Amino acid sequence: MVRAGVVDGMAARVAGFPYLRVNRFLASYAGEEMTAAQFAGWMRRLVALGTDGYAVELGNLAVEDAERLAHDLWDIAERYAWVRQAVAGCAERLAGLDVADAERRAELRRAARVPDDYATWQRIVGLYWLTRVPFAAGIRRWHAETRSVFARPLAALRVSGRLHAYVPPGDLSTPAHAAGIVARSAENALAIPEPRGGDLETLFRAHAPVFEVDVTGEADEPGEPGWDENGTPRVVSKQPVVYRRATHTRYQGRALLQLNYSIWFPERPKESGWDLLGGRLDGVLWRVTLGPDGTPWVYDSMHLCGCYHLFFPTVRAAAKPQPDTLDETAFAPQVLPRVAPGERIVVRLASGTHYVQKVAFAQGPSSGNEYVFAEDDSLRARPLPRGGTRSIFRPDGIVPGSERAERYFFWPMGIAEPGAMRQWGRHATAFVGRRHFDDADLLERYFVLEERDQ
């Protein structure tokens, strides 16, 4: 896989258990007491991540590489299914042996870790303990500027071009039975809410945002990432697509369901020749964390480089006091009321920078350009112009060609290629301190969540 360049970097490999992979959410269980049923359920999820990763990698092999693994040719769809089935069968047999061995179970608990996306050597060489001081000052200035934007009424925000609303497909139908969907899907040993099929579709549609974009040119028109004729990731279609992914976080030991919605743009245009932040491809992710009753507790967003992480707690989430340090904490420029029946979240994005400027609410059906949903995992296997598929992400999770000039100045903070677009699970979101968008304790670190309205 390494030689063929198809290694998938989304989930971490588990040392000593080559058939398993782990993410930060599942790694958070490794040091906890688990019953036999809970351990088996945890192990099954590690197997599923491993099987999925290998299927993506083998499915992206070029035909000549695939022929080394099989005697017959098969098309991509058949190859993907065959590989998944074969790998899954092998993984299940290995898992059965390891679960039955107490020593191997203990070894797995120790090994199920996800390395963070910070390079300590860069911080050492870059004199991080000194250089973080001006970085922290710059972050505070950005916070002040952002607060001033959010303090303005929606109608007072500057519009450089024309506002285009990209709206979800279908009718708004916040389900009265959302709590039932979440509760029913959590009927497993680890009580992890995992709605599937129509239930998951219902939740995704109910909480999908409207993206209201200030459009001044093609750079502000969302589309579909893929591979161009030169073998470079680009937005290859102007069809507005929102990529979705279901994930989880934890609060006081309880697993919570999160719904993620990503929108991609062709570029962040450079404002001048010295603009460090502009470059090819740009994107914004909007995330909804649902409580056990199926209603939102906290929203947050980031750009797909991991930058500009903003929290939007509802009135059901109170901020926790934080230590007085330079480390970045939860920056929440707006507190949101509970969404009323028939309302939908509207996320206003600026022209060019695609900064989130305001979160508002729309009542009733939304009008605008209807986007389509696609699974975020589809970006791990995009069609190539001359046949076959390839992930738009490198093995380190970075989208090639999306690098920014800021990397020449921001590297002392320890983040590889700051400003470049990244794969899920690879988003470091703090220049000062260490924080990831998918940290299992992220919300518990910053908020006290109330199950009932205050």
Summary of the structure (lengths in Angstrom):
residues: 454
radius of gyration: 22.0
end to end distance: 52.5
largest distance: 65.3
contacts: 1433
relative contact order: 0.16
helix: 30%
strand: 26%
